[in-house]
């Protein structure tokens, strides 16, 4: 009915021809050939396990780096820096506290030079009102 053509490599073709010649005889799988398959599978399993361990280690390092960054840019550290500043009026002070709810704003504030922080806060307060 259907004419299906399968392309085989030369070694697969030779194996198919040999199997066709001996189709009446059953060839048992020897423990040796089964062991080779298991070892091959074990190699793949080991590679996958190794890759998973590497991903887990990278994830732990990333988490530690984020925690370290977050520990530096806390609301407490921002308020301490704000309290040390001179010339901050009450309106800017309380607007800054609200601004410190944003992690990016905290990082920006603490990363600025001390003499630039008040100017930045005043600008932020003007743009938010």
Backbone bond lengths (Angstrom), bond angles and torsions (degrees), N, CA, C in turn:
res aa  C-N    CA-C-N  psi(-1)  N-CA   C-N-CA  omega(-1)  CA-C   N-CA-C  phi
1 X - - - 1.429 - - 1.518 112.24 -
2 X 1.359 116.05 -64.97 1.445 120.29 -179.40 1.508 108.74 -103.99
3 X 1.295 115.75 142.06 1.456 121.03 177.01 1.520 106.47 -106.98
4 X 1.311 117.53 103.02 1.466 122.41 -178.69 1.513 107.76 -106.20
5 X 1.312 113.79 128.81 1.465 118.95 -179.80 1.519 107.84 -112.84
6 X 1.310 115.75 126.69 1.453 121.76 -179.34 1.516 108.15 -113.82
7 X 1.337 115.73 130.52 1.457 120.25 178.04 1.515 108.69 -90.86
8 X 1.310 116.16 125.16 1.454 121.50 179.20 1.519 109.39 -119.61
9 X 1.326 115.31 149.53 1.457 118.38 173.57 1.531 107.36 -70.22
10 X 1.306 116.85 167.23 1.465 119.60 -177.27 1.525 111.41 -61.37
11 X 1.337 117.84 -37.92 1.463 119.40 179.84 1.525 110.55 -70.62
12 X 1.332 116.99 -38.28 1.459 119.79 177.45 1.526 110.16 -67.09
13 X 1.327 116.15 -38.25 1.462 121.01 178.97 1.523 110.70 -63.18
14 X 1.335 115.93 -43.73 1.461 120.01 178.78 1.521 111.05 -63.73
15 X 1.349 117.21 -40.11 1.455 121.31 177.99 1.519 110.57 -64.68
16 X 1.323 117.39 -40.04 1.464 121.34 179.30 1.522 110.42 -65.59
17 X 1.340 117.08 -41.96 1.465 120.98 177.96 1.526 110.35 -62.68
18 X 1.317 117.25 -43.59 1.463 121.11 -179.59 1.519 110.21 -65.37
19 X 1.311 117.32 -38.22 1.467 120.63 179.03 1.514 110.20 -67.62
20 X 1.332 117.62 -38.17 1.460 120.88 179.34 1.522 110.29 -65.91
21 X 1.347 117.79 -38.26 1.458 121.56 179.33 1.526 111.23 -65.09
22 X 1.315 116.51 -32.11 1.462 120.88 -175.80 1.522 111.35 -114.81
23 X 1.340 116.45 39.35 1.458 118.10 -175.26 1.519 113.26 -68.42
24 X 1.308 116.75 -21.30 1.454 119.30 179.78 1.525 112.32 -84.10
25 X 1.318 117.28 -17.29 1.458 119.86 -178.70 1.512 109.63 -99.29
26 X 1.294 116.49 137.90 1.462 121.88 178.20 1.510 107.84 -93.06
27 X 1.329 114.55 127.26 1.459 118.73 178.86 1.523 108.19 -106.63
28 X 1.314 115.86 112.63 1.471 118.22 -178.61 1.525 110.94 -70.86
29 X 1.306 114.57 151.84 1.464 120.21 175.50 1.514 106.69 -81.17
30 X 1.293 115.31 123.31 1.459 119.68 -178.36 1.515 109.49 -79.98
31 X 1.301 117.28 151.73 1.465 120.10 177.98 1.523 111.68 -56.78
32 X 1.312 115.94 -29.89 1.458 119.56 -178.85 1.530 110.44 -64.94
33 X 1.343 117.22 -48.32 1.462 119.43 -178.52 1.525 110.76 -69.10
34 X 1.323 118.41 -34.64 1.460 120.87 176.40 1.525 109.97 -65.57
35 X 1.332 116.51 -37.40 1.464 120.93 178.36 1.519 112.11 -64.16
36 X 1.330 115.77 -36.38 1.473 119.41 178.43 1.521 109.32 -65.12
37 X 1.328 116.26 -42.76 1.464 119.28 178.53 1.519 110.82 -62.36
38 X 1.329 116.39 -43.42 1.461 119.91 -179.79 1.518 111.31 -63.66
39 X 1.347 115.80 -41.18 1.468 118.65 178.61 1.514 110.57 -64.41
40 X 1.326 117.06 -38.86 1.464 120.65 178.13 1.516 111.19 -63.45
41 X 1.328 115.76 -42.63 1.458 120.93 178.18 1.518 110.08 -66.81
42 X 1.337 116.73 -38.43 1.458 120.50 179.27 1.533 110.56 -62.90
43 X 1.323 116.24 -37.72 1.460 119.64 177.85 1.520 111.67 -62.45
44 X 1.323 115.63 -41.02 1.464 120.19 177.76 1.526 110.06 -67.29
45 X 1.332 115.80 -44.10 1.464 120.05 178.11 1.521 111.31 -59.85
46 X 1.333 116.31 -41.63 1.469 120.39 178.35 1.525 111.11 -64.02
47 X 1.335 116.69 -39.88 1.466 120.27 179.59 1.527 110.45 -65.47
48 X 1.322 116.00 -41.93 1.468 119.84 178.43 1.526 110.33 -64.96
49 X 1.315 116.90 -44.15 1.461 120.97 179.05 1.530 110.58 -61.58
50 X 1.326 116.40 -41.13 1.464 120.29 177.90 1.519 111.77 -62.87
51 X 1.324 116.28 -41.79 1.469 120.36 179.24 1.524 111.02 -64.92
52 X 1.318 116.57 -39.99 1.468 120.26 178.44 1.523 110.54 -64.55
53 X 1.326 116.97 -41.28 1.470 120.15 178.27 1.525 111.24 -63.84
54 X 1.335 116.89 -39.20 1.467 120.24 177.45 1.519 111.08 -64.34
55 X 1.336 117.05 -41.57 1.465 120.08 178.63 1.526 110.96 -64.65
56 X 1.326 116.89 -39.40 1.461 120.61 178.94 1.528 110.86 -64.45
57 X 1.328 116.05 -42.09 1.467 120.25 179.09 1.530 110.45 -64.72
58 X 1.327 116.83 -41.99 1.469 120.49 178.82 1.523 110.26 -64.22
59 X 1.308 117.10 -39.27 1.461 121.41 178.78 1.527 111.16 -63.67
60 X 1.333 116.38 -41.23 1.467 120.37 178.24 1.524 111.24 -64.65
61 X 1.333 116.41 -41.11 1.468 120.00 178.56 1.529 110.93 -64.09
62 X 1.335 116.07 -42.28 1.465 120.66 179.53 1.524 110.09 -62.71
63 X 1.329 116.36 -44.40 1.461 121.29 179.50 1.525 110.89 -60.95
64 X 1.332 116.42 -42.96 1.469 120.73 179.34 1.527 110.97 -64.14
65 X 1.320 116.71 -40.15 1.465 120.39 179.46 1.526 111.15 -65.62
66 X 1.321 116.86 -40.54 1.470 120.82 178.42 1.522 110.48 -65.81
67 X 1.331 116.75 -42.50 1.462 120.22 179.06 1.524 111.21 -63.60
68 X 1.332 116.25 -38.28 1.462 120.09 179.12 1.525 110.09 -66.27
69 X 1.335 116.11 -42.39 1.469 119.82 178.65 1.518 110.20 -64.36
70 X 1.338 116.41 -45.58 1.456 120.70 -179.04 1.526 111.95 -63.97
71 X 1.324 116.97 -34.24 1.463 120.81 179.59 1.526 111.28 -66.29
72 X 1.309 116.34 -29.43 1.475 120.35 -179.50 1.526 111.41 -76.78
73 X 1.334 116.60 -36.97 1.466 121.00 -174.02 1.526 111.58 -105.06
74 X 1.322 116.11 57.74 1.462 120.54 -178.82 1.531 110.69 -87.83
75 X 1.313 114.89 162.81 1.472 120.38 175.64 1.530 108.98 -62.60
76 X 1.318 116.91 -39.05 1.475 121.09 179.18 1.522 111.20 -59.44
77 X 1.334 116.65 -45.43 1.473 119.70 179.39 1.527 110.64 -64.73
78 X 1.317 117.47 -36.91 1.470 120.28 178.78 1.524 110.94 -65.90
79 X 1.320 116.99 -43.13 1.470 120.18 -179.52 1.529 110.44 -67.20
80 X 1.332 117.33 -38.57 1.471 119.47 175.72 1.525 110.41 -59.58
81 X 1.329 116.97 -45.49 1.468 121.02 179.03 1.526 110.48 -64.23
82 X 1.323 116.60 -39.88 1.465 121.18 178.82 1.526 110.66 -63.79
83 X 1.333 116.84 -41.54 1.470 121.06 179.61 1.526 112.09 -66.01
84 X 1.318 117.67 -28.67 1.465 121.40 179.62 1.530 112.43 -77.69
85 X 1.323 116.82 -14.75 1.470 120.80 -176.78 1.528 110.34 -79.48
86 X 1.302 115.07 145.54 1.464 121.67 177.46 1.533 108.67 -103.23
87 X 1.315 115.74 146.83 1.463 120.66 175.14 1.518 114.69 84.56
88 X 1.325 117.80 17.29 1.468 120.77 179.53 1.522 108.02 -92.37
89 X 1.342 116.78 115.36 1.465 118.21 178.20 1.532 109.69 -77.96
90 X 1.327 114.95 166.62 1.465 121.10 -173.66 1.528 112.63 -60.22
91 X 1.325 116.73 -40.41 1.466 120.40 -178.29 1.537 110.77 -61.71
92 X 1.325 116.28 -45.61 1.464 121.06 179.09 1.532 110.25 -67.30
93 X 1.325 116.46 -39.09 1.461 121.27 -178.88 1.535 110.76 -58.47
94 X 1.328 116.44 -50.78 1.468 119.33 -176.91 1.531 112.30 -74.82
95 X 1.299 117.30 -29.70 1.475 119.94 173.81 1.533 109.54 -66.54
96 X 1.323 116.41 -37.20 1.471 120.83 178.40 1.526 110.67 -64.21
97 X 1.321 116.48 -41.13 1.468 119.92 178.87 1.528 110.08 -60.46
98 X 1.330 116.55 -42.70 1.477 119.66 176.52 1.524 110.49 -63.48
99 X 1.318 116.15 -39.07 1.466 121.60 -179.46 1.526 111.67 -64.36
100 X 1.318 116.90 -30.83 1.467 121.20 -177.40 1.534 113.42 -71.35
101 X 1.327 118.11 -3.95 1.471 120.40 172.10 1.520 111.21 -69.27
102 X 1.312 116.68 -19.86 1.474 122.27 -179.78 1.536 108.95 -91.78
103 X 1.334 118.50 118.62 1.472 121.24 -178.99 1.530 113.49 -58.71
104 X 1.324 116.65 -35.03 1.472 119.97 179.27 1.528 110.51 -67.62
105 X 1.335 116.67 -40.16 1.465 120.69 178.49 1.535 110.56 -65.12
106 X 1.343 115.99 -39.65 1.477 118.96 177.55 1.522 111.19 -61.43
107 X 1.317 115.58 -45.77 1.464 119.19 179.91 1.522 110.83 -62.46
108 X 1.316 115.81 -43.46 1.471 120.44 179.62 1.530 110.33 -61.08
109 X 1.325 116.91 -48.44 1.458 121.74 -178.16 1.524 111.90 -58.71
110 X 1.317 116.57 -49.31 1.467 119.74 -177.32 1.526 113.05 -73.97
111 X 1.307 117.61 -20.50 1.465 120.87 179.18 1.530 112.28 -82.18
112 X 1.320 116.13 -21.21 1.467 119.55 179.28 1.523 110.91 -69.77
113 X 1.326 115.49 153.39 1.467 119.65 171.69 1.523 107.86 -64.83
114 X 1.321 115.34 149.61 1.470 120.45 -175.11 1.529 112.61 -55.44
115 X 1.317 117.39 -38.36 1.462 119.65 -177.30 1.533 112.80 -74.97
116 X 1.315 118.88 -10.89 1.467 122.79 179.68 1.524 112.58 -98.21
117 X 1.318 117.52 -16.21 1.463 121.39 -173.70 1.521 113.02 -61.97
118 X 1.334 117.99 -45.02 1.461 120.94 -178.26 1.524 110.38 -64.66
119 X 1.311 117.18 -42.40 1.477 120.87 179.14 1.533 109.08 -61.01
120 X 1.320 116.96 -43.72 1.468 121.74 -179.87 1.527 110.52 -63.15
121 X 1.347 116.05 -44.51 1.469 119.51 179.48 1.527 111.71 -63.62
122 X 1.312 116.73 -43.16 1.461 120.29 179.25 1.530 110.78 -61.61
123 X 1.303 116.25 -41.38 1.455 121.13 178.83 1.538 110.17 -64.58
124 X 1.312 116.66 -43.70 1.460 121.52 178.90 1.529 110.80 -62.71
125 X 1.337 116.69 -39.46 1.462 120.27 -179.91 1.522 111.37 -68.05
126 X 1.307 117.39 -37.61 1.468 121.26 177.18 1.518 111.30 -65.26
127 X 1.348 116.34 -42.68 1.467 119.44 -176.47 1.523 112.66 -73.55
128 X 1.333 117.55 -23.28 1.470 119.76 -179.67 1.525 112.74 -87.85
129 X 1.338 118.50 -12.89 1.466 119.53 -178.55 1.494 112.94 -98.93
